Amino acid sequence: MKLTPEQYDEMNKKASPHSRLVQDCVWAFCVGGAICLLGEVLRQAYLAKGFTLSDAATMTSTTLIAISAVTTALGWYQKLAAKAGAGTLVPITGFANSMVSPAIEFKSEGFIPGVGAKMFLIAGPVIVYGIAASAVWGVIYYLIRPYVG
């Protein structure tokens, strides 16, 4: 059976699921916002306990990382990410998940070649490009600093 490009496009449209782009973006925004809201609630709770602003911020980040690591180990974070998409990737919890997931997956290969090496499989490029971007921005800021006030 020989198909024309138009016939193929028509078959492809019928077989492909309808895109829910706007609905998915709104849901990702809500889930990411909920994670950030949890972070703010934690920060306010630490401040109410009498911690300094700097200590409260550090403890909030640490708590969010720990929650992400535990929920990743239990398999819950992946289920949330499957439904929420990018909403779980952007906050600090997504980065923690990207570190813990490969560590759990490759633990059978040993501590050094498995966990140690594979832990940075996903997070490594994020770290590299994050450092490179911050260096580039640092140079740009250094050059424009005299002109921006």
DSSP file with accessible surface (Angstrom, degrees, kcal/mol):
  #  RESIDUE AA STRUCTURE BP1 BP2  ACC     N-H-->O    O-->H-N    N-H-->O    O-->H-N    TCO  KAPPA ALPHA  PHI   PSI    X-CA   Y-CA   Z-CA
    1    1 A M              0   0  200      0, 0.0     2,-0.5     0, 0.0     0, 0.0   0.000 360.0 360.0 360.0 123.1    0.0    0.0    0.0
    2    2 A K        -     0   0  197      0, 0.0     2,-0.4     0, 0.0     0, 0.0  -0.891 360.0-160.6-105.3 128.0    1.5    3.3   -1.1
    3    3 A L        -     0   0   62     -2,-0.5     0, 0.0     4,-0.0     0, 0.0  -0.854  12.9-132.7-109.1 144.8    0.5    6.4    0.7
    4    4 A T     >  -     0   0   62     -2,-0.4     4,-2.6     1,-0.1     5,-0.2  -0.488  34.2-107.0 -81.8 161.5    0.7   10.0   -0.4
    5    5 A P  H  > S+     0   0   92      0, 0.0     4,-2.4     0, 0.0     5,-0.2   0.876 121.9  53.0 -58.1 -35.0    2.2   12.5    2.1
    6    6 A E  H  > S+     0   0  138      2,-0.2     4,-2.2     1,-0.2     5,-0.1   0.908 109.3  47.7 -67.4 -41.5   -1.3   13.9    2.6
    7    7 A Q  H  > S+     0   0   95      2,-0.2     4,-2.5     1,-0.2    -1,-0.2   0.907 111.7  50.7 -65.3 -41.1   -2.8   10.5    3.4
    8    8 A Y  H  X S+     0   0  134     -4,-2.6     4,-2.7     2,-0.2    -2,-0.2   0.924 109.6  50.3 -62.1 -45.0    0.0    9.8    5.8
    9    9 A D  H  X S+     0   0   86     -4,-2.4     4,-2.3    -5,-0.2    -1,-0.2   0.906 110.6  50.2 -59.9 -40.6   -0.5   13.1    7.6
   10   10 A E  H  X S+     0   0   99     -4,-2.2     4,-1.9     2,-0.2    -2,-0.2   0.925 112.1  46.5 -64.7 -43.7   -4.2   12.3    7.9
   11   11 A M  H  X S+     0   0   97     -4,-2.5     4,-2.1     1,-0.2    -2,-0.2   0.904 112.0  52.1 -63.6 -39.8   -3.5    8.9    9.4
   12   12 A N  H  X S+     0   0   74     -4,-2.7     4,-2.0     1,-0.2    -2,-0.2   0.908 108.0  50.7 -64.6 -41.8   -1.0   10.4   11.7
   13   13 A K  H  < S+     0   0  155     -4,-2.3    -1,-0.2     1,-0.2    -2,-0.2   0.896 111.6  48.2 -63.1 -39.3   -3.5   13.0   13.0
   14   14 A K  H  < S+     0   0  166     -4,-1.9    -1,-0.2     1,-0.2    -2,-0.2   0.867 116.1  43.1 -69.4 -36.4   -6.1   10.3   13.7
   15   15 A A  H  < S+     0   0   85     -4,-2.1    -2,-0.2    -5,-0.2    -1,-0.2   0.744  98.0  86.3 -83.0 -23.6   -3.6    8.0   15.5
   16   16 A S  S  < S-     0   0   54     -4,-2.0     2,-0.1    -5,-0.2     3,-0.1  -0.557  83.3-114.2 -82.4 140.5   -1.9   10.7   17.6
   17   17 A P        -     0   0  122      0, 0.0     2,-0.2     0, 0.0    -1,-0.1  -0.395  38.8 -97.4 -69.2 150.8   -3.4   11.8   20.9
   18   18 A H        -     0   0  172      1,-0.1     2,-0.2    -2,-0.1    -5,-0.0  -0.471  41.6-114.6 -69.1 133.8   -4.7   15.3   21.2
   19   19 A S        -     0   0   83     -2,-0.2     3,-0.2     1,-0.1    -1,-0.1  -0.519  23.4-168.3 -73.3 132.6   -2.2   17.7   22.7
   20   20 A R     >  +     0   0  131     -2,-0.2     4,-3.0     1,-0.2     5,-0.3  -0.397  31.9 147.8-111.7  50.3   -3.2   19.1   26.1
   21   21 A L  H  >  +     0   0  115      1,-0.2     4,-2.6     2,-0.2     5,-0.2   0.917  69.8  42.9 -57.6 -50.9   -0.5   21.7   26.1
   22   22 A V  H  > S+     0   0  114      1,-0.2     4,-2.5     2,-0.2     5,-0.2   0.946 116.7  47.6 -64.4 -45.6   -2.3   24.5   28.0
   23   23 A Q  H  > S+     0   0  118      1,-0.2     4,-2.3     2,-0.2    -2,-0.2   0.914 113.5  48.5 -61.5 -42.9   -3.8   22.1   30.5
   24   24 A D  H  X S+     0   0   76     -4,-3.0     4,-2.6     2,-0.2    -1,-0.2   0.894 111.3  50.0 -65.1 -39.7   -0.4   20.4   31.1
   25   25 A C  H  X S+     0   0   73     -4,-2.6     4,-2.4    -5,-0.3    -2,-0.2   0.912 111.3  48.2 -65.8 -42.2    1.4   23.8   31.5
   26   26 A V  H  X S+     0   0   83     -4,-2.5     4,-2.5     2,-0.2    -2,-0.2   0.928 113.1  47.9 -63.6 -43.5   -1.2   24.9   34.1
   27   27 A W  H  X S+     0   0  127     -4,-2.3     4,-2.6    -5,-0.2     5,-0.2   0.925 111.8  49.4 -64.1 -43.6   -0.9   21.7   36.0
   28   28 A A  H  X S+     0   0   16     -4,-2.6     4,-2.8     1,-0.2     5,-0.3   0.916 111.1  50.7 -62.0 -40.6    2.9   21.8   36.0
   29   29 A F  H  X S+     0   0  164     -4,-2.4     4,-2.6     1,-0.2    -2,-0.2   0.922 111.3  48.0 -61.9 -43.4    2.7   25.4   37.2
   30   30 A C  H  X S+     0   0   65     -4,-2.5     4,-2.2     2,-0.2    -2,-0.2   0.917 114.1  45.2 -66.3 -42.9    0.4   24.4   40.0
   31   31 A V  H  X S+     0   0   11     -4,-2.6     4,-2.3     2,-0.2    -2,-0.2   0.943 115.1  47.1 -68.0 -45.8    2.5   21.5   41.2
   32   32 A G  H  X S+     0   0   12     -4,-2.8     4,-2.3    -5,-0.2    -2,-0.2   0.918 113.1  50.2 -60.9 -39.5    5.7   23.5   41.0
   33   33 A G  H  X S+     0   0   37     -4,-2.6     4,-2.7    -5,-0.3    -1,-0.2   0.880 107.9  53.0 -65.1 -37.5    4.0   26.3   42.9
   34   34 A A  H  X S+     0   0   57     -4,-2.2     4,-2.4     2,-0.2    -1,-0.2   0.901 108.8  49.7 -65.4 -39.0    2.8   23.8   45.5
   35   35 A I  H  X S+     0   0   21     -4,-2.3     4,-2.0     2,-0.2    -2,-0.2   0.932 113.2  46.3 -64.4 -43.3    6.4   22.6   46.0
   36   36 A C  H  X S+     0   0   75     -4,-2.3     4,-2.3     2,-0.2    -2,-0.2   0.882 110.1  53.9 -67.0 -36.2    7.6   26.2   46.3
   37   37 A L  H  X S+     0   0  111     -4,-2.7     4,-2.8     2,-0.2    -2,-0.2   0.913 106.0  52.8 -62.7 -41.9    4.8   26.9   48.7
   38   38 A L  H  X S+     0   0   75     -4,-2.4     4,-2.6     1,-0.2    -2,-0.2   0.922 108.3  51.7 -58.1 -42.1    5.9   24.0   50.9
   39   39 A G  H  X S+     0   0    8     -4,-2.0     4,-2.6     1,-0.2    -2,-0.2   0.916 110.0  47.9 -61.3 -41.3    9.3   25.5   50.9
   40   40 A E  H  X S+     0   0   77     -4,-2.3     4,-2.7     2,-0.2     5,-0.2   0.903 110.6  51.4 -67.9 -38.6    8.0   28.8   52.0
   41   41 A V  H  X S+     0   0   86     -4,-2.8     4,-2.3     2,-0.2    -2,-0.2   0.932 111.6  48.0 -62.5 -43.4    5.9   27.2   54.8
   42   42 A L  H  X S+     0   0   32     -4,-2.6     4,-2.6     2,-0.2    -2,-0.2   0.927 111.3  50.3 -62.0 -43.6    9.0   25.4   56.0
   43   43 A R  H  X S+     0   0   67     -4,-2.6     4,-2.5     1,-0.2    -2,-0.2   0.930 111.4  47.7 -61.9 -45.3   11.0   28.6   55.9
   44   44 A Q  H  X S+     0   0   91     -4,-2.7     4,-2.5     1,-0.2    -1,-0.2   0.881 110.8  52.3 -64.3 -36.5    8.4   30.5   57.9
   45   45 A A  H  X S+     0   0   48     -4,-2.3     4,-1.4    -5,-0.2    -2,-0.2   0.919 110.5  47.5 -65.2 -41.7    8.2   27.6   60.4
   46   46 A Y  H  <>S+     0   0   47     -4,-2.6     5,-2.0     1,-0.2    -2,-0.2   0.896 112.1  49.9 -66.7 -38.5   12.0   27.6   60.9
   47   47 A L  H ><5S+     0   0   50     -4,-2.5     3,-1.6     1,-0.2    -2,-0.2   0.907 108.2  53.2 -64.3 -40.0   11.9   31.4   61.3
   48   48 A A  H 3<5S+     0   0   90     -4,-2.5    -1,-0.2     1,-0.3    -2,-0.2   0.799 101.9  59.8 -65.4 -27.0    9.1   31.1   63.9
   49   49 A K  T 3<5S-     0   0  171     -4,-1.4    -1,-0.3    -5,-0.1    -2,-0.2   0.491 126.7-101.0 -78.2  -5.6   11.3   28.6   65.8
   50   50 A G  T < 5S+     0   0   65     -3,-1.6    -3,-0.2     1,-0.3    -2,-0.1   0.535  72.1 145.3 102.0   6.8   13.9   31.4   66.2
   51   51 A F      < -     0   0   82     -5,-2.0    -1,-0.3     1,-0.1    -2,-0.0  -0.439  53.7-105.4 -74.7 152.4   16.4   30.5   63.5
   52   52 A T     >  -     0   0   79     -2,-0.1     4,-3.1     1,-0.1     5,-0.2  -0.288  33.0-105.5 -69.0 164.2   18.2   33.3   61.6
   53   53 A L  H  > S+     0   0  106      1,-0.2     4,-2.3     2,-0.2     5,-0.2   0.915 121.7  48.1 -58.9 -43.0   17.1   34.0   58.0
   54   54 A S  H  > S+     0   0   84      2,-0.2     4,-2.2     1,-0.2    -1,-0.2   0.926 114.1  45.5 -65.3 -44.7   20.2   32.4   56.6
   55   55 A D  H  > S+     0   0   80      2,-0.2     4,-2.8     1,-0.2     5,-0.2   0.894 111.9  52.3 -65.9 -39.9   19.9   29.3   58.8
   56   56 A A  H  X S+     0   0    0     -4,-3.1     4,-2.3     2,-0.2    -2,-0.2   0.910 110.0  48.9 -63.1 -40.9   16.1   29.0   58.0
   57   57 A A  H  X S+     0   0   43     -4,-2.3     4,-2.3    -5,-0.2    -2,-0.2   0.923 112.9  47.4 -64.7 -43.1   16.9   29.2   54.2
   58   58 A T  H  X S+     0   0   78     -4,-2.2     4,-2.5     1,-0.2    -2,-0.2   0.929 113.4  47.3 -63.9 -44.5   19.6   26.5   54.6
   59   59 A M  H  X S+     0   0   60     -4,-2.8     4,-2.6     2,-0.2    -1,-0.2   0.864 109.8  54.2 -68.0 -33.4   17.4   24.2   56.6
   60   60 A T  H  X S+     0   0   11     -4,-2.3     4,-2.7    -5,-0.2     5,-0.2   0.950 110.6  45.6 -63.4 -48.4   14.5   24.7   54.2
   61   61 A S  H  X S+     0   0   50     -4,-2.3     4,-2.4     1,-0.2    -2,-0.2   0.930 114.1  49.0 -60.3 -44.8   16.7   23.6   51.2
   62   62 A T  H  X S+     0   0   85     -4,-2.5     4,-2.5     1,-0.2    -1,-0.2   0.909 111.6  49.1 -62.6 -41.7   18.0   20.7   53.2
   63   63 A T  H  X S+     0   0   32     -4,-2.6     4,-2.9     2,-0.2     5,-0.2   0.926 110.9  49.3 -65.5 -43.9   14.5   19.6   54.2
   64   64 A L  H  X S+     0   0   16     -4,-2.7     4,-2.4     1,-0.2    -1,-0.2   0.901 111.8  49.6 -62.5 -39.3   13.2   19.8   50.7
   65   65 A I  H  X S+     0   0   72     -4,-2.4     4,-2.7    -5,-0.2    -2,-0.2   0.927 111.8  48.3 -64.4 -44.0   16.2   17.8   49.4
   66   66 A A  H  X S+     0   0   50     -4,-2.5     4,-2.7     2,-0.2     5,-0.2   0.928 111.5  49.5 -63.6 -43.0   15.6   15.2   52.1
   67   67 A I  H  X S+     0   0   69     -4,-2.9     4,-2.7     1,-0.2     5,-0.2   0.933 112.8  48.1 -61.6 -42.8   11.8   15.0   51.3
   68   68 A S  H  X S+     0   0    1     -4,-2.4     4,-2.2    -5,-0.2    -2,-0.2   0.917 111.5  49.5 -64.4 -42.5   12.7   14.6   47.6
   69   69 A A  H  X S+     0   0   29     -4,-2.7     4,-2.5     2,-0.2    -2,-0.2   0.927 113.6  45.7 -63.4 -44.1   15.3   11.9   48.3
   70   70 A V  H  X S+     0   0   84     -4,-2.7     4,-2.0     2,-0.2     6,-0.2   0.940 114.1  47.2 -66.3 -45.8   12.9    9.9   50.5
   71   71 A T  H  <>S+     0   0   29     -4,-2.7     5,-1.8    -5,-0.2     6,-1.5   0.845 112.2  51.6 -67.5 -29.7   10.0   10.2   48.1
   72   72 A T  H ><5S+     0   0    4     -4,-2.2     3,-1.1    -5,-0.2    -1,-0.2   0.932 108.9  50.0 -67.1 -45.6   12.3    9.2   45.3
   73   73 A A  H 3<5S+     0   0   65     -4,-2.5    -2,-0.2     1,-0.3    -1,-0.2   0.858 111.8  48.6 -62.1 -32.9   13.4    6.1   47.2
   74   74 A L  T 3<5S-     0   0   96     -4,-2.0    -1,-0.3    -5,-0.2    -2,-0.2   0.549 114.7-118.1 -83.2  -8.1    9.8    5.2   47.9
   75   75 A G  T <>5S+     0   0   25     -3,-1.1     4,-0.9    -4,-0.4    -3,-0.2   0.497  85.3 112.2  85.4   5.6    8.9    5.6   44.2
   76   76 A W  H  >< +     0   0  152     -5,-1.8     4,-2.2    -6,-0.2    -4,-0.2   0.847  67.4  58.7 -79.7 -36.5    6.4    8.4   44.9
   77   77 A Y  H  > S+     0   0   12     -6,-1.5     4,-2.9     1,-0.2     5,-0.2   0.904 104.1  51.9 -63.9 -38.8    8.3   11.3   43.3
   78   78 A Q  H  > S+     0   0   77     -7,-0.3     4,-2.1     2,-0.2    -1,-0.2   0.879 108.7  51.4 -64.4 -37.3    8.4    9.5   39.9
   79   79 A K  H  X S+     0   0  150     -4,-0.9     4,-1.2     2,-0.2    -1,-0.2   0.915 112.4  45.8 -66.1 -41.5    4.6    9.0   40.1
   80   80 A L  H  X S+     0   0   69     -4,-2.2     4,-3.0     1,-0.2     3,-0.5   0.932 112.4  50.9 -64.3 -44.5    4.2   12.7   40.8
   81   81 A A  H  X S+     0   0   26     -4,-2.9     4,-2.2     1,-0.2    -2,-0.2   0.851 104.0  58.4 -63.5 -33.6    6.6   13.7   38.0
   82   82 A A  H  < S+     0   0   87     -4,-2.1    -1,-0.2    -5,-0.2    -2,-0.2   0.856 117.1  33.7 -64.7 -32.5    4.7   11.5   35.5
   83   83 A K  H  < S+     0   0  163     -4,-1.2    -2,-0.2    -3,-0.5    -1,-0.2   0.818 125.6  39.8 -88.2 -37.0    1.5   13.5   36.2
   84   84 A A  H >< S-     0   0    3     -4,-3.0     3,-1.7     1,-0.2    -3,-0.2   0.619  82.0-172.3 -94.4 -15.2    3.1   16.9   36.8
   85   85 A G  G >< S+     0   0   38     -4,-2.2     3,-1.7    -5,-0.3     4,-0.3  -0.322  71.0   4.2  62.6-131.0    5.8   17.0   34.2
   86   86 A A  G >> S+     0   0   57      1,-0.3     4,-1.5     2,-0.2     3,-1.0   0.648 114.0  83.4 -66.9 -13.8    8.1   20.0   34.4
   87   87 A G  G <4 S+     0   0    6     -3,-1.7    -1,-0.3     1,-0.3    -2,-0.2   0.774  97.1  41.6 -60.6 -24.9    6.4   21.2   37.6
   88   88 A T  G <4 S+     0   0    0     -3,-1.7    -1,-0.3    -7,-0.2    -2,-0.2   0.538 108.7  61.5 -97.5  -8.1    8.6   18.7   39.5
   89   89 A L  T <4 S+     0   0  115     -3,-1.0    -2,-0.2    -4,-0.3    -3,-0.1   0.837  95.6  56.1 -85.3 -36.0   11.8   19.4   37.6
   90   90 A V  S  < S+     0   0  126     -4,-1.5    -2,-0.1     4,-0.1     5,-0.1   0.932  91.1  72.0 -72.6 -47.4   12.3   23.1   38.3
   91   91 A P  S >> S-     0   0   18      0, 0.0     3,-1.5     0, 0.0     4,-1.0  -0.100  99.7 -95.8 -65.6 171.8   12.4   23.3   42.1
   92   92 A I  H 3> S+     0   0   63      1,-0.3     4,-2.3     2,-0.2     5,-0.2   0.789 122.1  67.7 -58.1 -25.6   15.4   22.0   44.1
   93   93 A T  H 3> S+     0   0    7      1,-0.2     4,-2.4     2,-0.2    -1,-0.3   0.858  95.3  54.8 -65.9 -33.6   13.4   18.8   44.7
   94   94 A G  H <> S+     0   0    4     -3,-1.5     4,-2.1     2,-0.2    -1,-0.2   0.889 107.9  48.9 -66.5 -38.7   13.8   18.0   41.0
   95   95 A F  H  X S+     0   0   80     -4,-1.0     4,-1.1     2,-0.2    -2,-0.2   0.925 111.1  49.6 -66.4 -42.1   17.5   18.3   41.2
   96   96 A A  H >X S+     0   0    7     -4,-2.3     4,-2.5     1,-0.2     3,-0.6   0.919 110.0  51.8 -61.9 -41.2   17.6   16.1   44.3
   97   97 A N  H 3X S+     0   0   23     -4,-2.4     4,-2.6     1,-0.2    -1,-0.2   0.903 105.6  54.9 -61.6 -39.2   15.5   13.5   42.4
   98   98 A S  H 3< S+     0   0   15     -4,-2.1    25,-0.5     1,-0.2    24,-0.5   0.728 112.5  44.1 -69.2 -19.4   17.9   13.6   39.5
   99   99 A M  H <X S+     0   0   34     -4,-1.1     4,-1.0    -3,-0.6    -2,-0.2   0.853 117.0  43.0 -87.0 -41.1   20.7   12.7   41.9
  100  100 A V  H  X S+     0   0   33     -4,-2.5     4,-2.6     2,-0.2     5,-0.3   0.882 103.6  64.3 -76.9 -38.6   19.0   10.0   43.9
  101  101 A S  H  X S+     0   0   25     -4,-2.6     4,-2.5     1,-0.2     5,-0.2   0.934 107.3  39.8 -55.2 -53.6   17.3    8.1   41.0
  102  102 A P  H  > S+     0   0    4      0, 0.0     4,-2.5     0, 0.0    -1,-0.2   0.878 112.8  57.4 -65.4 -33.0   20.5    7.0   39.3
  103  103 A A  H  < S+     0   0   15     -4,-1.0     4,-0.2     1,-0.2    -2,-0.2   0.921 111.9  41.4 -61.9 -42.0   22.1    6.2   42.7
  104  104 A I  H >< S+     0   0   62     -4,-2.6     3,-1.0     1,-0.2     4,-0.3   0.926 114.9  51.6 -69.3 -43.5   19.3    3.9   43.6
  105  105 A E  H 3< S+     0   0  137     -4,-2.5     3,-0.4    -5,-0.3    -2,-0.2   0.862 117.4  36.7 -63.5 -37.5   19.1    2.4   40.1
  106  106 A F  T >< S+     0   0   37     -4,-2.5     3,-1.6     1,-0.2    -1,-0.2   0.213  80.1 108.5-104.8  17.1   22.8    1.5   39.9
  107  107 A K  G X  S+     0   0  142     -3,-1.0     3,-1.6     1,-0.3     8,-0.2   0.809  71.6  66.3 -64.5 -25.0   23.5    0.6   43.6
  108  108 A S  G 3  S+     0   0  112     -3,-0.4    -1,-0.3    -4,-0.3    -2,-0.1   0.719  91.3  63.8 -69.4 -17.1   23.9   -3.1   42.5
  109  109 A E  G <  S-     0   0   93     -3,-1.6    -1,-0.3     1,-0.3    -2,-0.2   0.452 119.2 -95.0 -84.5  -1.3   27.0   -2.1   40.6
  110  110 A G    <>> -     0   0   29     -3,-1.6     5,-2.2     3,-0.2     4,-0.7  -0.274  36.9 -75.6 108.9 167.5   28.8   -1.1   43.8
  111  111 A F  I  4>S+     0   0  164      3,-0.2     5,-2.9     4,-0.2     6,-0.1   0.929 123.3  29.5 -70.0 -46.5   29.3    2.0   45.8
  112  112 A I  I  4>S+     0   0  123      3,-0.2     5,-1.6     4,-0.2     6,-0.2   0.971 129.1  33.4 -81.9 -58.8   32.1    3.6   43.6
  113  113 A P  I  45S+     0   0   77      0, 0.0    -3,-0.2     0, 0.0    -2,-0.1   0.811 132.4  30.8 -71.4 -24.7   31.4    2.4   40.0
  114  114 A G  I  X5S+     0   0    0     -4,-0.7     4,-2.3     3,-0.1     5,-0.3   0.895 131.8  20.2 -92.6 -77.0   27.6    2.3   40.5
  115  115 A V  I  ><S+     0   0   27     -5,-2.2     4,-1.7    -9,-0.2    -3,-0.2   0.952 128.6  45.2 -63.2 -52.3   26.3    4.9   43.0
  116  116 A G  I  4<S+     0   0   33     -5,-2.9     4,-0.4    -6,-0.2    -1,-0.2   0.909 121.6  35.3 -63.1 -43.3   29.3    7.3   42.9
  117  117 A A  H >4<S+     0   0   61     -5,-1.6     3,-0.6     1,-0.2    -1,-0.2   0.894 121.4  43.6 -80.0 -40.5   29.7    7.4   39.1
  118  118 A K  H >< S+     0   0   65     -4,-2.3     3,-1.8     1,-0.2     4,-0.4   0.672  93.2  80.2 -82.9 -15.9   26.1    7.1   38.0
  119  119 A M  T 3X S+     0   0   53     -4,-1.7     4,-0.6    -5,-0.3     3,-0.3   0.840  97.4  45.0 -60.6 -31.3   24.8    9.6   40.5
  120  120 A F  H <> S+     0   0   96     -3,-0.6     4,-1.9    -4,-0.4    -1,-0.3   0.275  81.2 106.4 -96.5  12.0   26.0   12.5   38.3
  121  121 A L  H <4 S+     0   0   99     -3,-1.8    -1,-0.2     2,-0.2    -2,-0.1   0.925  99.0  14.8 -56.2 -49.2   24.7   10.9   35.1
  122  122 A I  H  > S+     0   0   95    -24,-0.5     4,-0.8    -4,-0.4    -1,-0.2   0.842 131.4  48.8 -93.4 -42.2   21.8   13.4   34.8
  123  123 A A  H  X S+     0   0    0     -4,-0.6     4,-2.4   -25,-0.5     5,-0.2   0.781  95.3  75.0 -74.2 -25.0   22.8   16.1   37.3
  124  124 A G  H  X S+     0   0   18     -4,-1.9     4,-2.8     1,-0.2     5,-0.2   0.930  96.4  45.4 -55.3 -52.2   26.4   16.4   35.9
  125  125 A P  H  > S+     0   0   66      0, 0.0     4,-2.9     0, 0.0     5,-0.3   0.882 111.3  54.7 -61.2 -34.2   25.4   18.3   32.8
  126  126 A V  H  X S+     0   0   82     -4,-0.8     4,-2.2     2,-0.2    -2,-0.2   0.935 111.0  45.0 -63.1 -43.8   23.2   20.6   34.9
  127  127 A I  H  X S+     0   0   63     -4,-2.4     4,-2.6     2,-0.2     5,-0.2   0.947 114.7  48.1 -64.6 -46.8   26.1   21.4   37.2
  128  128 A V  H  X S+     0   0   90     -4,-2.8     4,-2.5     1,-0.2    -2,-0.2   0.948 116.8  40.7 -60.9 -50.9   28.5   21.9   34.3
  129  129 A Y  H  X S+     0   0  170     -4,-2.9     4,-2.8     2,-0.2    -1,-0.2   0.844 113.3  55.3 -71.2 -29.8   26.2   24.2   32.3
  130  130 A G  H  X S+     0   0   40     -4,-2.2     4,-2.3    -5,-0.3    -1,-0.2   0.929 110.9  44.3 -64.7 -43.8   25.1   26.0   35.5
  131  131 A I  H  X S+     0   0  108     -4,-2.6     4,-2.3     2,-0.2    -2,-0.2   0.925 114.7  49.3 -66.1 -42.9   28.7   26.8   36.3
  132  132 A A  H  X S+     0   0   49     -4,-2.5     4,-2.5    -5,-0.2    -2,-0.2   0.932 112.0  48.4 -62.5 -44.1   29.4   27.9   32.7
  133  133 A A  H  X S+     0   0   60     -4,-2.8     4,-2.8     1,-0.2    -1,-0.2   0.907 111.1  50.1 -63.8 -39.8   26.3   30.1   32.6
  134  134 A S  H  X S+     0   0   74     -4,-2.3     4,-2.3     2,-0.2    -1,-0.2   0.886 110.4  50.5 -68.0 -34.4   27.2   31.7   35.9
  135  135 A A  H  X S+     0   0   57     -4,-2.3     4,-2.1     2,-0.2    -2,-0.2   0.931 112.1  46.7 -66.9 -43.8   30.7   32.4   34.7
  136  136 A V  H  X S+     0   0   89     -4,-2.5     4,-2.5     1,-0.2    -2,-0.2   0.937 113.7  48.1 -62.6 -46.4   29.5   34.0   31.5
  137  137 A W  H  X S+     0   0  151     -4,-2.8     4,-3.0     1,-0.2     5,-0.2   0.885 108.3  55.9 -62.6 -36.4   26.9   36.0   33.4
  138  138 A G  H  X S+     0   0   35     -4,-2.3     4,-2.4    -5,-0.2    -1,-0.2   0.920 109.0  45.9 -61.0 -42.8   29.7   37.1   35.9
  139  139 A V  H  X S+     0   0   87     -4,-2.1     4,-2.2     2,-0.2    -2,-0.2   0.931 113.6  49.0 -65.4 -45.1   31.8   38.4   33.0
  140  140 A I  H  X S+     0   0   72     -4,-2.5     4,-2.3     1,-0.2     5,-0.2   0.945 112.6  47.9 -60.6 -45.8   28.8   40.2   31.5
  141  141 A Y  H  X S+     0   0  110     -4,-3.0     4,-2.0     1,-0.2    -1,-0.2   0.911 109.3  53.4 -61.9 -41.6   27.9   41.7   34.8
  142  142 A Y  H  < S+     0   0  155     -4,-2.4    -1,-0.2    -5,-0.2    -2,-0.2   0.901 112.3  45.7 -59.8 -39.3   31.5   42.8   35.4
  143  143 A L  H  < S+     0   0  109     -4,-2.2    -1,-0.2     1,-0.2    -2,-0.2   0.857 120.7  36.4 -74.1 -35.5   31.5   44.6   32.0
  144  144 A I  H >X S+     0   0   66     -4,-2.3     3,-1.6    -5,-0.2     4,-0.9   0.585  90.1  94.9 -95.6  -7.0   28.1   46.3   32.4
  145  145 A R  G >< S+     0   0  117     -4,-2.0     3,-0.9     1,-0.3     4,-0.4   0.869  80.6  54.9 -54.5 -42.9   28.3   47.1   36.1
  146  146 A P  G 34 S+     0   0   96      0, 0.0     3,-0.3     0, 0.0    -1,-0.3   0.787 111.7  46.3 -64.5 -19.5   29.7   50.6   35.7
  147  147 A Y  G <4 S+     0   0  197     -3,-1.6    -2,-0.2     1,-0.2    -3,-0.1   0.566 103.0  61.2 -99.5  -9.3   26.7   51.5   33.5
  148  148 A V    <<        0   0   95     -3,-0.9    -1,-0.2    -4,-0.9    -3,-0.1   0.278 360.0 360.0-106.0  10.6   23.8   50.0   35.5
  149  149 A G              0   0  109     -4,-0.4    -2,-0.1    -3,-0.3    -4,-0.1   0.406 360.0 360.0 111.0 360.0   24.1   52.1   38.7
